[in-house]
């Protein structure tokens, strides 16, 4: 009887500790992980002039509708991962790595946490480069059905025709795959989602259905 009491007295504090850790969330992103069913935001920041060059240690700030902020930095591969409240609009801001403020411009855009996972590729303009004003943006194909591990390259059409190569912002919504800076989509999970593309204030999207092998 005494042994059982001692065992209970030992396990109870550990149980409470683990429960507290589970409820308290994770503070790796600079802000607490939202309770419930959050959206997982996975971003990669690259040099717009050379998308094969990731921007490590760039400052990432997510500003939620209620004014709360989540901050983090990109790793050596230019990647960051945060969790944000589902179905909420948020502003995503990326500042150049320390010491590169004179080389790169700050980038800001607004998104909606409309899926369980959003993956976005963010090309950062170099200082002095301006994005031309376009009046129309389309993405092709507009709808695709793939199997897991299959891939398709999305193309964009801009009006007026750009005078130089344009690096749009690609994002995948729904956790059905990943996309590269040049529009190559790779299906990774069965489900339905969207590939979205934006250039300046223009947006377009394509429907993606991923089926089992």
C-alpha positions in Angstrom: 0.0 0.0 0.0 2.8 2.4 0.9 4.6 1.5 -2.4 1.5 2.3 -4.4 1.1 5.6 -2.7 4.8 6.4 -3.3 4.4 5.5 -7.0 1.3 7.7 -7.4 3.0 10.6 -5.7 5.9 10.2 -8.2 3.9 9.9 -11.4 1.3 12.6 -10.6 3.7 15.6 -10.9 5.1 14.2 -14.1 1.6 13.8 -15.6 0.7 17.4 -14.6 4.0 18.6 -16.2 3.3 16.8 -19.5 -0.2 18.1 -19.6 0.9 21.6 -19.0 3.5 21.3 -21.8 0.9 20.0 -24.2 -1.6 22.8 -23.4 0.9 25.6 -23.3 2.0 25.2 -26.9 5.3 25.7 -28.5 7.2 29.0 -28.4 9.7 28.2 -31.2 8.1 30.7 -33.6 8.3 33.6 -31.2 4.6 33.4 -30.4 2.4 30.7 -28.8 0.9 28.1 -31.1 -2.8 28.7 -31.6 -5.2 26.4 -29.8 -7.5 24.2 -32.0 -7.0 23.5 -35.6 -4.3 25.9 -36.8 -2.9 26.5 -40.3 0.7 25.4 -40.8 2.6 28.0 -42.8 5.7 26.8 -44.5 7.7 29.5 -46.4 10.9 29.6 -48.4 12.6 33.0 -49.0 14.9 33.3 -52.1 16.7 35.9 -54.1 14.4 37.1 -56.9 17.3 37.6 -59.3 18.7 34.1 -58.5 16.0 31.9 -57.0 18.5 29.1 -56.3 20.0 31.3 -53.6 18.0 31.0 -50.4 18.0 34.0 -47.9 19.1 32.6 -44.6 18.4 34.6 -41.4 15.8 36.8 -43.0 13.3 38.3 -40.4 9.8 37.0 -40.8 6.8 38.7 -39.1 3.2 37.5 -39.1 0.7 40.1 -38.0 -2.7 38.6 -37.1 -6.1 40.4 -37.4 -6.2 41.0 -33.7 -2.8 42.7 -33.7 -0.8 39.8 -32.3 2.6 39.1 -33.9 4.5 36.0 -34.5 8.2 36.4 -35.4 10.8 34.0 -36.6 13.8 33.8 -38.9 14.6 31.7 -41.9 17.1 28.8 -41.6 20.1 28.1 -43.8 17.8 26.8 -46.5 15.7 30.0 -46.5 12.8 28.2 -44.8 10.5 29.1 -41.9 7.6 27.3 -40.3 4.9 28.8 -38.1 1.4 27.9 -37.0 -1.4 30.5 -37.2 -5.1 30.6 -36.3 -7.3 28.9 -39.0 -9.6 31.0 -41.3 -8.0 34.3 -40.3 -6.5 36.9 -42.5 -2.9 37.8 -41.7 -0.1 40.0 -43.0 3.2 38.4 -43.8 6.3 40.6 -43.8 9.9 39.6 -44.7 12.9 41.8 -43.9 16.3 41.2 -45.4 18.9 39.4 -43.3 21.0 41.6 -41.0 23.7 43.4 -43.0 21.8 42.9 -46.3 19.3 45.8 -45.9 21.0 47.8 -48.6 20.9 44.8 -51.0 17.3 43.6 -50.7 13.9 45.2 -50.4 11.4 44.5 -47.6 8.5 42.3 -48.8 4.9 42.4 -47.5 1.7 40.7 -48.5 -1.7 39.6 -47.1 -3.0 36.0 -47.0 -5.9 34.1 -45.6 -5.3 30.9 -43.5 -7.8 28.9 -45.5 -6.3 25.4 -45.3 -4.5 23.1 -42.9 -1.3 23.9 -44.7 0.0 26.7 -46.9 3.4 26.5 -48.6 4.7 29.7 -50.2 7.8 30.6 -52.1 8.8 34.3 -51.7 11.3 35.9 -54.1 12.7 39.0 -52.6 13.6 41.9 -55.0 17.0 43.5 -54.9 17.3 47.2 -54.2 16.6 49.4 -57.2 14.5 46.8 -59.0 10.9 47.7 -59.7 8.0 45.4 -60.5 6.2 46.5 -63.6 2.5 47.3 -63.5 0.4 44.5 -65.1 -3.3 44.5 -65.8 -4.0 40.8 -66.2 -2.6 37.5 -64.7 -3.7 34.0 -65.6 -2.3 30.6 -64.6 -2.2 27.5 -66.8 -3.4 24.8 -66.5 -6.4 26.0 -64.6 -7.3 22.5 -63.2 -5.2 19.3 -62.9 -5.7 15.8 -61.5 -2.6 14.0 -60.5 -1.5 11.0 -58.5 0.9 11.1 -55.6 4.5 11.9 -56.7 3.3 13.1 -60.1 4.2 16.6 -61.2 3.1 19.5 -63.4 4.6 22.8 -64.3 2.3 25.8 -64.0 2.8 28.7 -66.3 1.6 32.3 -66.0 0.4 34.7 -68.6 0.8 38.5 -68.0 -0.6 41.5 -69.8 1.2 43.5 -70.9 4.0 41.1 -71.7 6.9 41.6 -69.3 10.2 42.9 -70.6 12.2 40.6 -68.3 11.6 37.3 -66.5 9.1 37.7 -63.7 9.3 35.6 -60.5 5.8 35.3 -59.2 4.9 34.3 -55.6 3.6 30.7 -55.7 1.7 29.1 -52.9 0.0 25.7 -52.3 -3.1 25.6 -50.2 -4.5 22.3 -48.8 -1.4 20.4 -48.0 -1.6 18.4 -51.3 1.9 19.2 -52.6 4.9 21.5 -52.9 5.9 24.0 -55.5 9.2 25.5 -56.7 10.0 29.1 -57.6 9.5 28.3 -61.3 6.0 26.8 -60.9 6.9 23.1 -60.7 4.2 21.4 -58.6 4.8 18.0 -57.0 1.9 16.1 -55.6 2.6 14.7 -52.1 -0.7 13.9 -50.5 -4.2 12.7 -51.6 -6.8 15.5 -51.4 -8.0 18.7 -53.0 -6.3 22.1 -52.9 -5.2 25.1 -54.9 -2.1 26.5 -56.4 -2.2 30.2 -56.2 0.1 32.7 -57.9 0.4 36.5 -57.4 2.3 39.2 -59.1 2.0 42.6 -57.5 -1.7 43.1 -56.7 -2.9 40.5 -59.2 -3.9 37.0 -58.2 -4.8 33.8 -60.0 -5.4 30.2 -58.9 -5.6 26.6 -60.3 -7.6 23.7 -58.8 -5.5 20.6 -57.8 -6.9 17.2 -57.2 -4.5 14.5 -56.0 -5.5 10.8 -56.1 -4.0 7.7 -54.6 -1.5 5.7 -56.6 
